[in-house]
């Protein structure tokens, strides 16, 4: 099991906001993650497509953290360090983003490093629907691993901090061309998943951020 946090802030559409974010990002993240409150891995990047639509020009930011445990996230989100970080970059975004925290079946570390990563989010109306969606994801994962072996990485899980039930799935491809292969059985499982709730998909490009070890004392970045 792994604890994965997704943040999808909406950057203001002007060029000045983008340039300031890119310029100050390393320093801002160093202050947020040093000392390390429990991050195992940290990635950031951009949304490339949403439900098949090219959104590269919209500068859609994405941040992905993997935590050592849920309690670390819960404690950290209440600290002054998070508030200070929000103040330092908040003027660049249209509003405060809501972190989405999931417990997934496996780590997303390798998926985040892959050449192509799709993130599926399914909003459902009940615990029963969420459990059904997880079973469908188990089938999707098993089928893809059988068909593509080490070329594909699949992880999935349920939200842990949201009022609404949200199920997430990550599909990462070491060879992106494998993702376009036709498969009737897989198509049927996607149809089942769409019928379970409101499904969206983003394709993202991520790069890993350097973070100090968990439990380290603060050092100058």
Buried (B, 14 or more C-beta within 10 A) or exposed (E): EBBBBBBBBBBBEEEEBBEBBEEEBEEBBBBBBBBBBBBBBBBBBBBBBBEEEEBEEBBBBBBBBBBBEBEBBEEBBEEEBBEEBEEBBBEBBEEEBEBBBBBBBBBBBBBBBBEBBBBBBBBBEEEEBBEBBBEBBBBBBEBBBEBBEEBBBBBBBBBBBBEEBBBBBBBBBBEBEBBEEEEEEBEEBBEBBEEBBEBEBBBBEBEBBEBBEBEEEEEEE
